[in-house]
Amino acid sequence: MPGDPDGSPDGATPLTLSGPERSVLELLRRSSEGPLAEEEVGGRTGLADDQVRGTLQRLRSKHLAVVEEEHLATFHLTPRGTAARQHGLPERRLLDALLASGTVGPADSAWSALEDDERGAAIGVLRRRGLLEDGVPLRLRPGGRHADVGEEEAHLLDSVAAGNAPGDAEALSRLERRGLLKVERRSRKRWAASEDGRRLALAPEGVEPIGALSVAVLASGDWRSRPFRPYDVRAGVPFVLGARRNRYLAWLQEFEEVLVGLGFEEAEGPLLESEFWNNDVLFMPQDHPARSIHDALAVEGVDVEAPPADLLARVAAVHEGRPLPGESVAVGPGWGVPYDVTVARRAVLRSQTTAVSARFLAARPRTPFRMYAIDRNFRRENLDAQHHLEFWQSEGIVGAPGMNVRHLVGLFRELAEAIGIRELKIRPSYFPFTEPSIEGYVRHPRLGWMEVFPGGLFRPEVLRPLGIDVPVLAWGVGVTRLAMVALGCNDIRELFATDLEQLRGGTP
């Protein structure tokens, strides 16, 4: 048959291997006794054990070697098994005592001669064989076969002690479960050259194949005399994940597109706010618990922009229950405490995007108007599956004549359906700056019902100082919690994770 002297077919491209790889492959190709164990390969090549294993694995990855794996089990007697072999199995000893005396009870020496676990095992074996009557003291049933009790097990223990390999796997397993035997399991690998490994042409030692064409290789003419390194299309390649957007931020953009599709325009506000815009203009009392250090995060040593003087005077008037400047009738009774201007000028991290709505309304938008904002807020929360120090909120307002709470309920239902949420329930609620107020809840598969749609109609105490004379629907949707439902997330902290492997599981 035509071909190279080493048996490679005509036209085969020689391949250069490392020294150990070449030695091991040549040994496998020459072997006439079939696959070789790793110990045999090491003994014949003089390579260390770890070097042999690494070399064989590299040959296997190049499809030049194949492996057969044999699973072996070696059995040994435990101390309990050795005692049973010397003194007899517990079931045999109990049976012999019953044959000799007729009954065995707790007061008998045959009973106390057995340990508790031995006694339980012996009684179990004899009951399964149908040899015992019910009750204590123990008595034998007449007519039972007694001679072979424990015979098979004793024979297996003798075989294991002699170093033989019994073949009854089920019987050995029973003795192992009883703690009479222990088993050591290992695998033995035997290696052989693959079909590719037997046919592959080996380049002469010291000749480096060409891995890539270059200007130098072409100019020198080396390509005429040196072999080219083969390209193996079956070889494993690195799995590279391309860049992808964070799944949470991608979902927020999808939610934003829903609002834009409903005709809303975007507004923005600063993360560092004054108490005035964050709370006062929203008619939230200055002694409200939510404004304490347990909720809002105050910022010391930072100056914020002072509110317009005329607006500050109007807001102070509604807080104290006085008529607005230039008017004779108060908007409402107020909160019954003096308004503190120094509190209004304190700096806080924005705790609600409703501050964006207040700034938008203060700019006197033309009616009708629809505004939204999706941005971060900060509160001093105890971290758990539903709460975080930083959370995103979708603020929204709709101002037009004739707006009422039914329009707000319809809008909540439309938003929920647009993002694929079908279960929504709504109930009355209370917020300092809206009346009437409602809360919408969606069901999380693990955490249950979560509040995500709080809202209502702005009170006159909010709108009149800002110069707005139409009803205004307002809400602050908890989009972070909505994202938990939409993305199948069971803990809000997962959305802010920095674990690269976890982020790779996000939406491309």
N, C-alpha and C positions, 0 to 999 in steps of 0.2 A: 504493500500500500504506500503510495507516495506520501512524503511528509518529512518533517525534521527527524533527526536521529532520536530525540527524546519522546517521540510519539505525538508531537503537536501537529495539527493539520497545516497544509500549505497556506501561507498568507497570514498565519496567526501573529499578532503583535506581541513581542516579548514584553514582559512586565518585570520591573525591578522591585524586589522586596527587601525589607530589612534583613540583616543577618539571621536573627532568630526565626523570622517568618520563613525565610528560604530553607533553613535547616529543618524546621518542623514540617513544612510542606513536602520537601523531598522525602522525609521519613515516612509520612503518610502515603505518598505515592508508591514507595518501595515495599510497603508492608504487604506480605503475602498471607498473613494470618487474620486478616480482617481488621475491624476498628481497634484502635489502641486506647487503653486507659491513660489518663493524664500522668499517672505515676510512671507508666512505661515510656511515654514520650520524654518525660524528664530524665529518666535513667539512660535512655539511648542518646539523647542530645547533650546531656550535661547541663541543662538549664535549671535554674532554681524553680521551685514550685509556683511562686507567684508570677515569674516570667513566663512559664509554660502556659498558665491560665490566660494571661494577657495576650500572648501571641496567638493562641488558639481562638480567642474571641475576635481578634483583629482579622484573622483568616476567615472566620465565619462571616464577619460583616462585609468582607469582600467577596463572599459567595465561593470561596475556595475550599472550605472545609464544612463538613456536616457533623452533627453530634447525635448520638443515641444516649438517652438518659435512662438509667435503671434505678428504681427505688428499692432500697434494701431495708430490712427491719431485723434488729438483733434483740433477742429476749434474754433477760436476766432475772434470777430469783430475787425478790425483796427479802428483808429479814423475816417478814411474816410468812413468805413463801418457803423460806428455808426451815422455819419452825414447823410449818404444816407438813413438809416432806419428812422431817425427823419424827414428829409425834403423831402424825395423821391429820387429815383434814377435819375441821370442826364437825361437819355433818357426819363423818364416819365415826368420830369419837362419841358424839351424842347418840347415834344409832346403836353402837355397841353397848352403851350404858343402858339404853332402853331394852335391848335384847336380853341383857343380863338381869335387870331388876324389874322390868315391866313398866315402871313409871319413873319419871324424873321431875322433881319440883325444886323450888327455890331453896329448900333446906338441904338438898342432897349435894354431896361432894362433886358429882358429875356436872351439876349446874354451875357451881362456883369455880370449877376448874376451867371453865371457858370465860374469856373476856366478853364484855357486853356486845361488842361488834361481832365477835366470833359466834356467840350464842344466837344473835339475830340472823346471821348468815346461815348457820346450821339449821335453825327452825324454818327459815324461808326455803331452803333446798328441800328439806323433807316434806314440807307442806306442798310444794309444787309437784313432788313425786307422788302425792296422795298417800303418804305413809303415816300421817299423824291424825289423831282424833282432835276435835276442837277442845279448847279449854286447857287449864292448868290444874294439876300436874300433867305433863306431857305423857301421852299413851300412844302406842302403835295401833294402827288399824289392822285387823286380821287379814291374812291373805296377801299382803303386799310383797313386792320383790325387793329384797334387801341386799342381795349379794353384790350387785354391781354399783352400789352407792359410792361415789367418790373414786371409782376405779379409773375412769377416763382421766379425771383431773390429776390423780396421783401419777399416772403414766406420763402425762404432759410435763409435770414438775420434774420427774426423773430425766426426761429427754432434754429439757432446758438445762438442768444441772450438768448433764453430760456434754453440753455444747452442741447438741443436734438441733436441727431446724424443723420443728413439727409443722405439718401442713394444714392442720385444722384451724383456720383463722378465727372462726366464730368461738371455738372453745378457748383459744388463747385470749381473745378479747374479753370473755367472761372472767377469766382469771386476772386479767389486767384491771378490770373494773373492781374486782374484789381486793385489789392491792397485793396479790400474791406474785405478780410479775410486773416488771417495768420493761418498756420497749425503747430502744434507741433507733430512730429512723434517720436514714441518710440516703443520699443519691450518688450514684457512680456514673460518670460520663465516659463514653467511649467515642473516639474521634476517627474520622476517615476523610480522605480527600474527596471533594465533590466532583461531579462530572466536569465542571469548569476547571477545578483545580488539577485534575488529571490531564486535561487537554491543553492547559495554558502553557505557552512557551515562556521559559524563564530567560531573561536577558543575561548575558555574560556578567560575571561579577566585576564590579568597578565601572560599569557603563550606566550612566544616569540617563533615563529617558527624557525626552523633551515634553514638558508639560504645557507650554504655550509658545506659539510662534511670535518671534520678535524680530525687529530689524537686524539685531546682531546675529541671531541664528540664521536668518536668510542670507546675510552678507557673508558669513563665514563658511556657509555650505555644510555646516554640521548636520543639517536635517537629512543629508543624503546617506550618512553612515550611522546615525543614532536612531534608536527606536522612539516612537511616540508613545506617551503614556495613554492607555486606553481611557475612554470616557464611559463610565458605568452608569447607565440611566437608572439602574435599580438602587444605586447607593443613596443612603439617607442624606437629606439636606437640612440645614437649620430651618426651623419654623419661625418665621419672622412675622410678628404682628405689626401692621401699620398703625399709624396714628388714628385715633378715633376720639370723638367728642365724649365728654363726660355725660353719662346717661341722664343724670339729674338735670344738668343745664340744658341738654337737648330736649328733655320733656318740658321744661319751663318755656322754651321757645315755642314748642307746639301749643302750649296753653295760651301764650301771648298771641299766636296767630288766630286762635279761636276768637279772642276779644277783638282783634283788629277786624276780623270778618264780620263781627256784629256791629261795626261802626264806631268803635271806641278810639280815641286819640290818646297818645302816651304823654305822661307828665313825670317829672323827676323832682326829687328833693334831697337835701343834704343828710348824710348819716349822723353828723353831729348837729343836734338841734337845741333850741332853747325850750324851756318848760312852757313858754308861751305858745309856740306852734305845736309842740308835742301834746299839750294837755289843755292849757287855759282857753284857747280859742275854740276848743271843742266842748266847752262848758263842763269840763271835768273839775270837780271841786279841788282846791289846793290841798285839802287834807284827806283826799281819797286814798285808801290803802294801797291801790295799785301804783301810786306815785312814791311810795316809800322805797327805802333801799332794798327791800325784799323783792322788788320787781324791776323798777327802772334802774339804770346804771348811770350814776352821776359822774361828771368829768370835772375835776378840780384844776384850777390854774389856767383855764382856757376861756377866752372871751368870745361870745357869739354876738351876731348882729342884733341890735335892739329892734323891737317891733316898731312900726309907725306909731307916732304919738296919738293920732286921732283914733286908730284902731284899738290901741291899748286902752284908751279912755272908754270906748264903747264896750269892750270886753269886760273891763272892771265894773261897768254899770250893770250888766246882766248878772255878774257874779254876786253883786251886792243887792240886787233887786231894785235898782234905781232906774228911772227912765233914761233912754239913750240921750246923748247931748242933742238939744234942739227939739226933743219930744216931751210930752207931758204925762204919758202913761207908760209904766214899766212893762217890759216884755213878759216878765214872770217874777215870782217871789225871790229868786236867787237862792243862795246857799246859807244865808243868815250869818255869815262871817265876813270881816273886812278883807278886801282883796289886797294881797301883798305884791307890790311891784318887784321887789328884790327876788322873790321866788320865780316870777315870770322870766327873769333874765338869767337864771341858772342854766348851765350847759349839761345836757344829757345825751347819751347815745339813743337814737330814735328807737322807741319801743313799739311803734305802730306806724304803718304807712298812711294812716288817716291824716297825719301831719301834711302829707303831700296834697291830700284833698283840700285841707284848709288853705294852703298857699294858692292852690289853683282857684278856689272860690274867691279868695281875696283879690285876685286879678280881674274880677268881674267878667266872667266869660259870657258870650252871647248865647242866649237860649234859643233852641234846646241844645244841651251839651251832653256828651258822654266822654268820660275820662277814665283812664286806668293807669296803674303803676304796679310793676312787679319788682320788688327790691327787698333788701335785707333789713331785719330789725334785730334788736338785742334786748334780752331780759335776763335777770338773775333767776334762772330756773334750776331745779334739781334735775340732773340728767337722768332720763329713763327712755323707754322705747318710744314715747310720744313727745318728749320735751327736750329742747336743746337751748343753749345760750344764744345761738344764732339761728334764726329761722327766716324763711322767705314768706312774704305776704303779698297777695294780689289785691290792691286797693281799687275800688271802682265807685263812681258816682254817675247818676243819671239825673239831669234836671230838666223838667218840662212841666207845663201846666197839666193838672189832672193825675199826676203820678200818685200811686197808693201802694199798699203792702202787697196786693195781689200781683202787681207788676214785678215786684221784687221776688216773690215766690216763683213766678214763671221764669224769671231770668236765672234763678238758681237751678231750676230743673233743666233749662236749656244748656247751661254750662256743664252740668253733670252728664247729660246725655252726649254732649259733644266730645267728652273725653272717655266715653265708654262705661260710665257708672250708672247702673240701673236702680240700685237701692238707695233711696234718699227719703229721710223723714224730717219734718220741720215742726218746731214747737215754739211757743212764745218765749221771750227772754227779756232781759233788761240790760241796757247800756246807758251811761250817763248822758250821751250826746245824741241818742236816737229815741224816737217814740212815734209809733209802736216799734218794738224790736223783736227779732226772730233769730233762731239758730237752726241751721241745717246740719244733719248728721248723715254720714255715709258709713257703710259697714266694711270693716277690715276683716279678712278671713280668720285672723288669729287674735287681733286685739279688740274685736267687737266694734261697737258704734263709736265713731270719733266725731267731735265737732269740727267742721271745716267751713261752714257757710254762716258766719255771724253777720247780721246787718239790720237795717231799719231805715226809717226816714229821719233825716236830721231835724232836731228840735228848732223851734223859732229862736231860742237863745243862741244857737250856732249860726243860723242863716241871717238874722236881722243885723247883727253887728258887721257882717261881711257884705251887706247890701244886696242879698239874694232874696227875691220875692216869689220864687216858684218852689214847689215841693222838690226835694232832692233825695233820691234813693242812694244809700251808702252801704258799703260792705267792705270787709277785710278778709278775703278768702285765705284760709290756711293752705297754700299750695304745696307746702312741704308735706303735710299729711295726705293731701290728695295724691301726690307723687308716690307715697308709700303704697297706696292702694293700687294705683295704675301700674307701678313697676314691680309689684309683688315683694315689697321690702317690709320686713318684720320689725325693724328697729330704725328710728330716725337717724341714728348715728352712722348707719351704713351709707347714707347719702352723702356724708361728709368724709368718707373714708379716704385714706391716702395709700391703702394697700394696692400695689400695682396689679396683682393677680385678680383682685376683686374688681378693680376698675375695668380690667380687660373683658369682664363678663358683661359690660354695659352695651348699650345700643350703639351700633356704628354711626 
